[in-house]
Amino acid sequence: MSPYPEIEPYDHGMLDVGDGNRVYWEVCGNPLGKPAVVLHGGPGSGCTPGHRRYFDPDAYRIVLLDQRGSGRSTPHASDPGTDMGVNTTRHLLADLELLRRHLRVERWLVWGASWGSVLGLRYAQTHPDRVSELVLTGLATGSQAEVDLLTRGLGRIFPEAWAAFRDGVPVAARDGDLASAYLRLLESPDAEVRFRAARAWTDWETAVAMAAPRSVARYEDAEFRAGFARTVTHYFAHGHWLGDDEVVLRDAGALSGIPGVVVQGSLDFGNLLGVPWRLLREWGDGELVLVGEAGHDAGAAGVVGALVAATDGFRGRRG
């Protein structure tokens, strides 16, 4: 299946969520349609117009937002003066509830990719009465094992790219927590240090995310790179601010009664830890759709088709 045609928002705004932060939001599709909210990845990547196209615009009221510090939200994480202490999972969950009330949504389908799947799962676990369905891709749960795999374990599969990634931090830090080491560089007062660190981080992300290596246009934007890399490392270095390792997997039973679809590339390296199977075994109401020859990329053709099929499958459901 192909994505739906490009559409424009019929409403948008900046929501004051406190702590000096204003979160960009937009709504498109059918004002009377089934509510759905899109949770982008990263953390820190922001939403794109392509996210609107996973939904039938005649059937859905589609809500997109740029999470704190990303996209059009202010202040942006690329600004060294931005206080990242008020950018945590707890804050993002509270922002979602504030936006839901602001838009007068009772319940909504939650769509999440990569980090967005972590946030979506935790939101559903803590606010199950507000979630009608879940559609997730590039599944992650925010565990330390996943961070270790992404920052060190995949070095055995991509040795050349990982050597460049490891060598991007000081020698004394190369055998330690690479996310924390990069975070220190990305918060350096020296702009050139921040620039080099952001480039090295996004080069590594590109190397491991795609089934077939390709350039990512947004990574060519220096401001995007800086904000994205700073936000990802901020979350990686602090256990995704979940408070307890593997809490998302342990609380999977709280999703019981919420139907969902997980669209997963068969070559997504998160599969090496068995995360999709562990989650779905405890969830009980989720379906796994494996897409052959696709990696950790919501834009891969087969993944797009499966995601559209999933939202089409829920568009007439009352929940």
C-alpha angles and dihedrals in degrees: 000000000000126000117262119264120279115276137182128229118262091202137020141159150153116267118207103225097173133251088080091295127132118191121210116226136174137184127208139164122042115357088209095042132109108292118243130172125206119217111196127212135246103058087257105024098114127211125292133203087255091069089068091061098068090077136066100249091208092056105034138062096212119205121194127181138178107230119231114303095009140096112346095344117112140267094029121222090232089071107090089215094061112114106234092183088085093051105085137126090262090055093048092050090051090048090054092054092046091052093046091055092043090056092041094237116160098191133352142189108252116219117188138173125199105317085013088063090055091050093043093051093048091047091051091047093051098035105029093154090062097053121080097177141347127228112183137173136179085029119218134160102195098247124155089242089061092049091048091050093049097045102036116357096064089058087089091059097040102029098161095047091043093051089056090047093049092046090056090080129061116282092247091058099047096092094045138061103327094191091056091045091053091045090057090052092047090054094047117129087230110090093203091055090051091047094053094045093051091050093049092049095050092044088058093046090053092049095056105032103064130068085217117027114249137155120268110219096210091056088066090066108089094207092050092047093050095048095041096049093044092051095045093050091044089058097038092051092052103045091262086291090275094132095224130047115248092006091137092056094043091051094047090113089067087071091067110129094026110104118216150160127226112201108197132178110233088226095050103126091218085075089072088076094048092239098148093050094044092050097046093046090062098033096059097187098064128096124212119218113189117202115204121233093008126120134192093317125115088194096062110118097241092044092051091051093050092048092051090049089052095052090043088054092056100039095095096038120110112215 
